Amino acid sequence: MTKKEIFITSAFTENSIWKQVLGICSSLAVTNLMKNSLIMGLGVIFTLALSNFTISLLRDITPRRVRMIAQTLIIASYVIIVDLFLKAFIPDVSKQLGPYVGLIITNCIIMGRAEAFAAKNTPVDSVVDGIGAGFGYTFVLLIISLVREVFGFGSIFGFTVLGGWWTKWSIMVMAPSAFFVLAIMIWIINGPMAIKQKK
């Protein structure tokens, strides 16, 4: 596959959230504001791209019996960098994201791409796959947070778009709303495809 095909496949065709339903914990937890979602998404892109690159680079010299431990250690190293960066430069967002940044280590998307792609392909292709999977994840987070922030706060990225006439939906600020928005999104995307397959 070309680099473009790898990116499109990992970002959209096989999107980890709406196609494989992986990594939805953070999708439900940090999507009340678009700013939080964007920063979380960028952290995942950084971790995915560099961990994929490193795992691919070391794939031939990593013994199979310890590969999962090695992959977790590599991913954890990049997550620590993301966490320290946020604490140093964006402390308010770091507090809002709380433990979810640290949980990137156990994110099914990152472990899945490491095992399914990086462990079997070249470092450059693995970086493209990581960026694509991270972009697809961020794309979903931003869509969910757009709906929640507009209806829950009347704003987009903190800028008011709905004036005083708008009655804010308090349920949109709570985590259950993310579950329903994500479920509707998955249904809208996968529904037509399922109908086509039945025909």
Contacts in CASP RR format, 6 or more apart in sequence:
PFRMAT RR
TARGET T0000
AUTHOR 0000-0000-0000
METHOD contacts of the structure
MODEL  1
MTKKEIFITSAFTENSIWKQVLGICSSLAVTNLMKNSLIMGLGVIFTLAL
SNFTISLLRDITPRRVRMIAQTLIIASYVIIVDLFLKAFIPDVSKQLGPY
VGLIITNCIIMGRAEAFAAKNTPVDSVVDGIGAGFGYTFVLLIISLVREV
FGFGSIFGFTVLGGWWTKWSIMVMAPSAFFVLAIMIWIINGPMAIKQKK
1 9 0 8 1.000
1 125 0 8 1.000
3 124 0 8 1.000
3 125 0 8 1.000
3 128 0 8 1.000
6 125 0 8 1.000
6 128 0 8 1.000
6 129 0 8 1.000
6 132 0 8 1.000
7 128 0 8 1.000
7 129 0 8 1.000
7 131 0 8 1.000
7 132 0 8 1.000
7 135 0 8 1.000
10 113 0 8 1.000
10 117 0 8 1.000
10 128 0 8 1.000
10 129 0 8 1.000
10 130 0 8 1.000
10 132 0 8 1.000
10 133 0 8 1.000
10 134 0 8 1.000
10 136 0 8 1.000
11 132 0 8 1.000
11 133 0 8 1.000
11 134 0 8 1.000
11 135 0 8 1.000
11 136 0 8 1.000
11 139 0 8 1.000
12 136 0 8 1.000
13 19 0 8 1.000
14 20 0 8 1.000
15 136 0 8 1.000
15 137 0 8 1.000
15 139 0 8 1.000
15 140 0 8 1.000
16 22 0 8 1.000
16 23 0 8 1.000
16 108 0 8 1.000
16 109 0 8 1.000
16 113 0 8 1.000
16 133 0 8 1.000
16 136 0 8 1.000
16 137 0 8 1.000
17 23 0 8 1.000
17 24 0 8 1.000
17 27 0 8 1.000
17 109 0 8 1.000
17 136 0 8 1.000
17 137 0 8 1.000
17 140 0 8 1.000
17 182 0 8 1.000
17 186 0 8 1.000
18 140 0 8 1.000
18 185 0 8 1.000
18 186 0 8 1.000
18 189 0 8 1.000
18 190 0 8 1.000
19 190 0 8 1.000
21 186 0 8 1.000
22 107 0 8 1.000
22 108 0 8 1.000
22 109 0 8 1.000
22 112 0 8 1.000
23 107 0 8 1.000
23 108 0 8 1.000
23 109 0 8 1.000
23 137 0 8 1.000
24 182 0 8 1.000
25 100 0 8 1.000
25 103 0 8 1.000
26 40 0 8 1.000
26 100 0 8 1.000
26 103 0 8 1.000
26 104 0 8 1.000
26 107 0 8 1.000
26 141 0 8 1.000
27 140 0 8 1.000
27 141 0 8 1.000
27 144 0 8 1.000
27 178 0 8 1.000
27 182 0 8 1.000
28 175 0 8 1.000
28 178 0 8 1.000
28 179 0 8 1.000
28 182 0 8 1.000
29 100 0 8 1.000
29 175 0 8 1.000
29 178 0 8 1.000
30 36 0 8 1.000
30 37 0 8 1.000
30 40 0 8 1.000
30 96 0 8 1.000
30 97 0 8 1.000
30 100 0 8 1.000
30 141 0 8 1.000
30 145 0 8 1.000
31 37 0 8 1.000
31 141 0 8 1.000
31 144 0 8 1.000
31 145 0 8 1.000
31 148 0 8 1.000
31 178 0 8 1.000
31 181 0 8 1.000
32 145 0 8 1.000
32 148 0 8 1.000
32 149 0 8 1.000
32 172 0 8 1.000
32 173 0 8 1.000
32 178 0 8 1.000
33 96 0 8 1.000
33 145 0 8 1.000
33 148 0 8 1.000
33 149 0 8 1.000
33 153 0 8 1.000
33 158 0 8 1.000
34 142 0 8 1.000
34 145 0 8 1.000
34 146 0 8 1.000
34 149 0 8 1.000
34 156 0 8 1.000
34 157 0 8 1.000
34 158 0 8 1.000
35 93 0 8 1.000
35 157 0 8 1.000
35 158 0 8 1.000
36 93 0 8 1.000
36 96 0 8 1.000
36 97 0 8 1.000
36 145 0 8 1.000
37 138 0 8 1.000
37 141 0 8 1.000
37 142 0 8 1.000
37 144 0 8 1.000
37 145 0 8 1.000
38 138 0 8 1.000
38 141 0 8 1.000
38 142 0 8 1.000
39 86 0 8 1.000
39 90 0 8 1.000
39 93 0 8 1.000
39 97 0 8 1.000
40 97 0 8 1.000
40 100 0 8 1.000
40 101 0 8 1.000
40 138 0 8 1.000
40 141 0 8 1.000
41 134 0 8 1.000
41 137 0 8 1.000
41 138 0 8 1.000
41 141 0 8 1.000
42 138 0 8 1.000
43 82 0 8 1.000
43 101 0 8 1.000
43 104 0 8 1.000
44 104 0 8 1.000
44 107 0 8 1.000
44 109 0 8 1.000
44 110 0 8 1.000
44 134 0 8 1.000
44 137 0 8 1.000
44 138 0 8 1.000
45 130 0 8 1.000
45 131 0 8 1.000
45 132 0 8 1.000
45 134 0 8 1.000
45 135 0 8 1.000
45 137 0 8 1.000
45 138 0 8 1.000
46 78 0 8 1.000
46 81 0 8 1.000
46 82 0 8 1.000
47 75 0 8 1.000
47 78 0 8 1.000
47 79 0 8 1.000
47 82 0 8 1.000
47 104 0 8 1.000
47 110 0 8 1.000
48 109 0 8 1.000
48 110 0 8 1.000
48 113 0 8 1.000
48 130 0 8 1.000
48 131 0 8 1.000
48 132 0 8 1.000
48 133 0 8 1.000
48 134 0 8 1.000
49 127 0 8 1.000
49 130 0 8 1.000
49 131 0 8 1.000
49 134 0 8 1.000
50 78 0 8 1.000
50 127 0 8 1.000
51 71 0 8 1.000
51 74 0 8 1.000
51 75 0 8 1.000
51 78 0 8 1.000
51 110 0 8 1.000
51 114 0 8 1.000
51 118 0 8 1.000
52 113 0 8 1.000
52 114 0 8 1.000
52 117 0 8 1.000
52 118 0 8 1.000
52 126 0 8 1.000
52 127 0 8 1.000
52 129 0 8 1.000
52 130 0 8 1.000
53 118 0 8 1.000
53 123 0 8 1.000
53 126 0 8 1.000
53 127 0 8 1.000
54 74 0 8 1.000
55 62 0 8 1.000
55 70 0 8 1.000
55 71 0 8 1.000
55 74 0 8 1.000
55 114 0 8 1.000
55 118 0 8 1.000
55 119 0 8 1.000
55 126 0 8 1.000
56 118 0 8 1.000
56 119 0 8 1.000
56 121 0 8 1.000
56 122 0 8 1.000
56 123 0 8 1.000
56 125 0 8 1.000
56 126 0 8 1.000
57 123 0 8 1.000
58 70 0 8 1.000
58 74 0 8 1.000
59 118 0 8 1.000
59 119 0 8 1.000
59 120 0 8 1.000
62 70 0 8 1.000
67 119 0 8 1.000
68 115 0 8 1.000
71 111 0 8 1.000
71 114 0 8 1.000
71 115 0 8 1.000
71 119 0 8 1.000
72 105 0 8 1.000
72 111 0 8 1.000
74 114 0 8 1.000
75 104 0 8 1.000
75 105 0 8 1.000
75 110 0 8 1.000
75 111 0 8 1.000
75 114 0 8 1.000
76 105 0 8 1.000
79 101 0 8 1.000
79 102 0 8 1.000
79 104 0 8 1.000
79 105 0 8 1.000
82 101 0 8 1.000
82 104 0 8 1.000
83 94 0 8 1.000
83 101 0 8 1.000
83 102 0 8 1.000
86 93 0 8 1.000
86 94 0 8 1.000
86 97 0 8 1.000
86 101 0 8 1.000
87 94 0 8 1.000
94 101 0 8 1.000
104 110 0 8 1.000
109 133 0 8 1.000
109 134 0 8 1.000
109 137 0 8 1.000
113 129 0 8 1.000
113 130 0 8 1.000
113 133 0 8 1.000
117 125 0 8 1.000
117 126 0 8 1.000
117 129 0 8 1.000
117 130 0 8 1.000
118 126 0 8 1.000
118 129 0 8 1.000
118 130 0 8 1.000
121 129 0 8 1.000
140 182 0 8 1.000
140 185 0 8 1.000
143 185 0 8 1.000
144 178 0 8 1.000
144 181 0 8 1.000
144 182 0 8 1.000
144 185 0 8 1.000
146 156 0 8 1.000
147 172 0 8 1.000
147 181 0 8 1.000
148 172 0 8 1.000
148 173 0 8 1.000
148 177 0 8 1.000
148 178 0 8 1.000
148 181 0 8 1.000
149 155 0 8 1.000
149 156 0 8 1.000
149 157 0 8 1.000
149 158 0 8 1.000
149 172 0 8 1.000
150 156 0 8 1.000
150 161 0 8 1.000
150 162 0 8 1.000
151 168 0 8 1.000
151 169 0 8 1.000
151 172 0 8 1.000
152 168 0 8 1.000
152 169 0 8 1.000
152 170 0 8 1.000
152 172 0 8 1.000
152 173 0 8 1.000
153 168 0 8 1.000
153 172 0 8 1.000
153 173 0 8 1.000
154 160 0 8 1.000
154 161 0 8 1.000
154 162 0 8 1.000
154 163 0 8 1.000
154 166 0 8 1.000
154 168 0 8 1.000
155 161 0 8 1.000
155 162 0 8 1.000
169 177 0 8 1.000
171 177 0 8 1.000
END
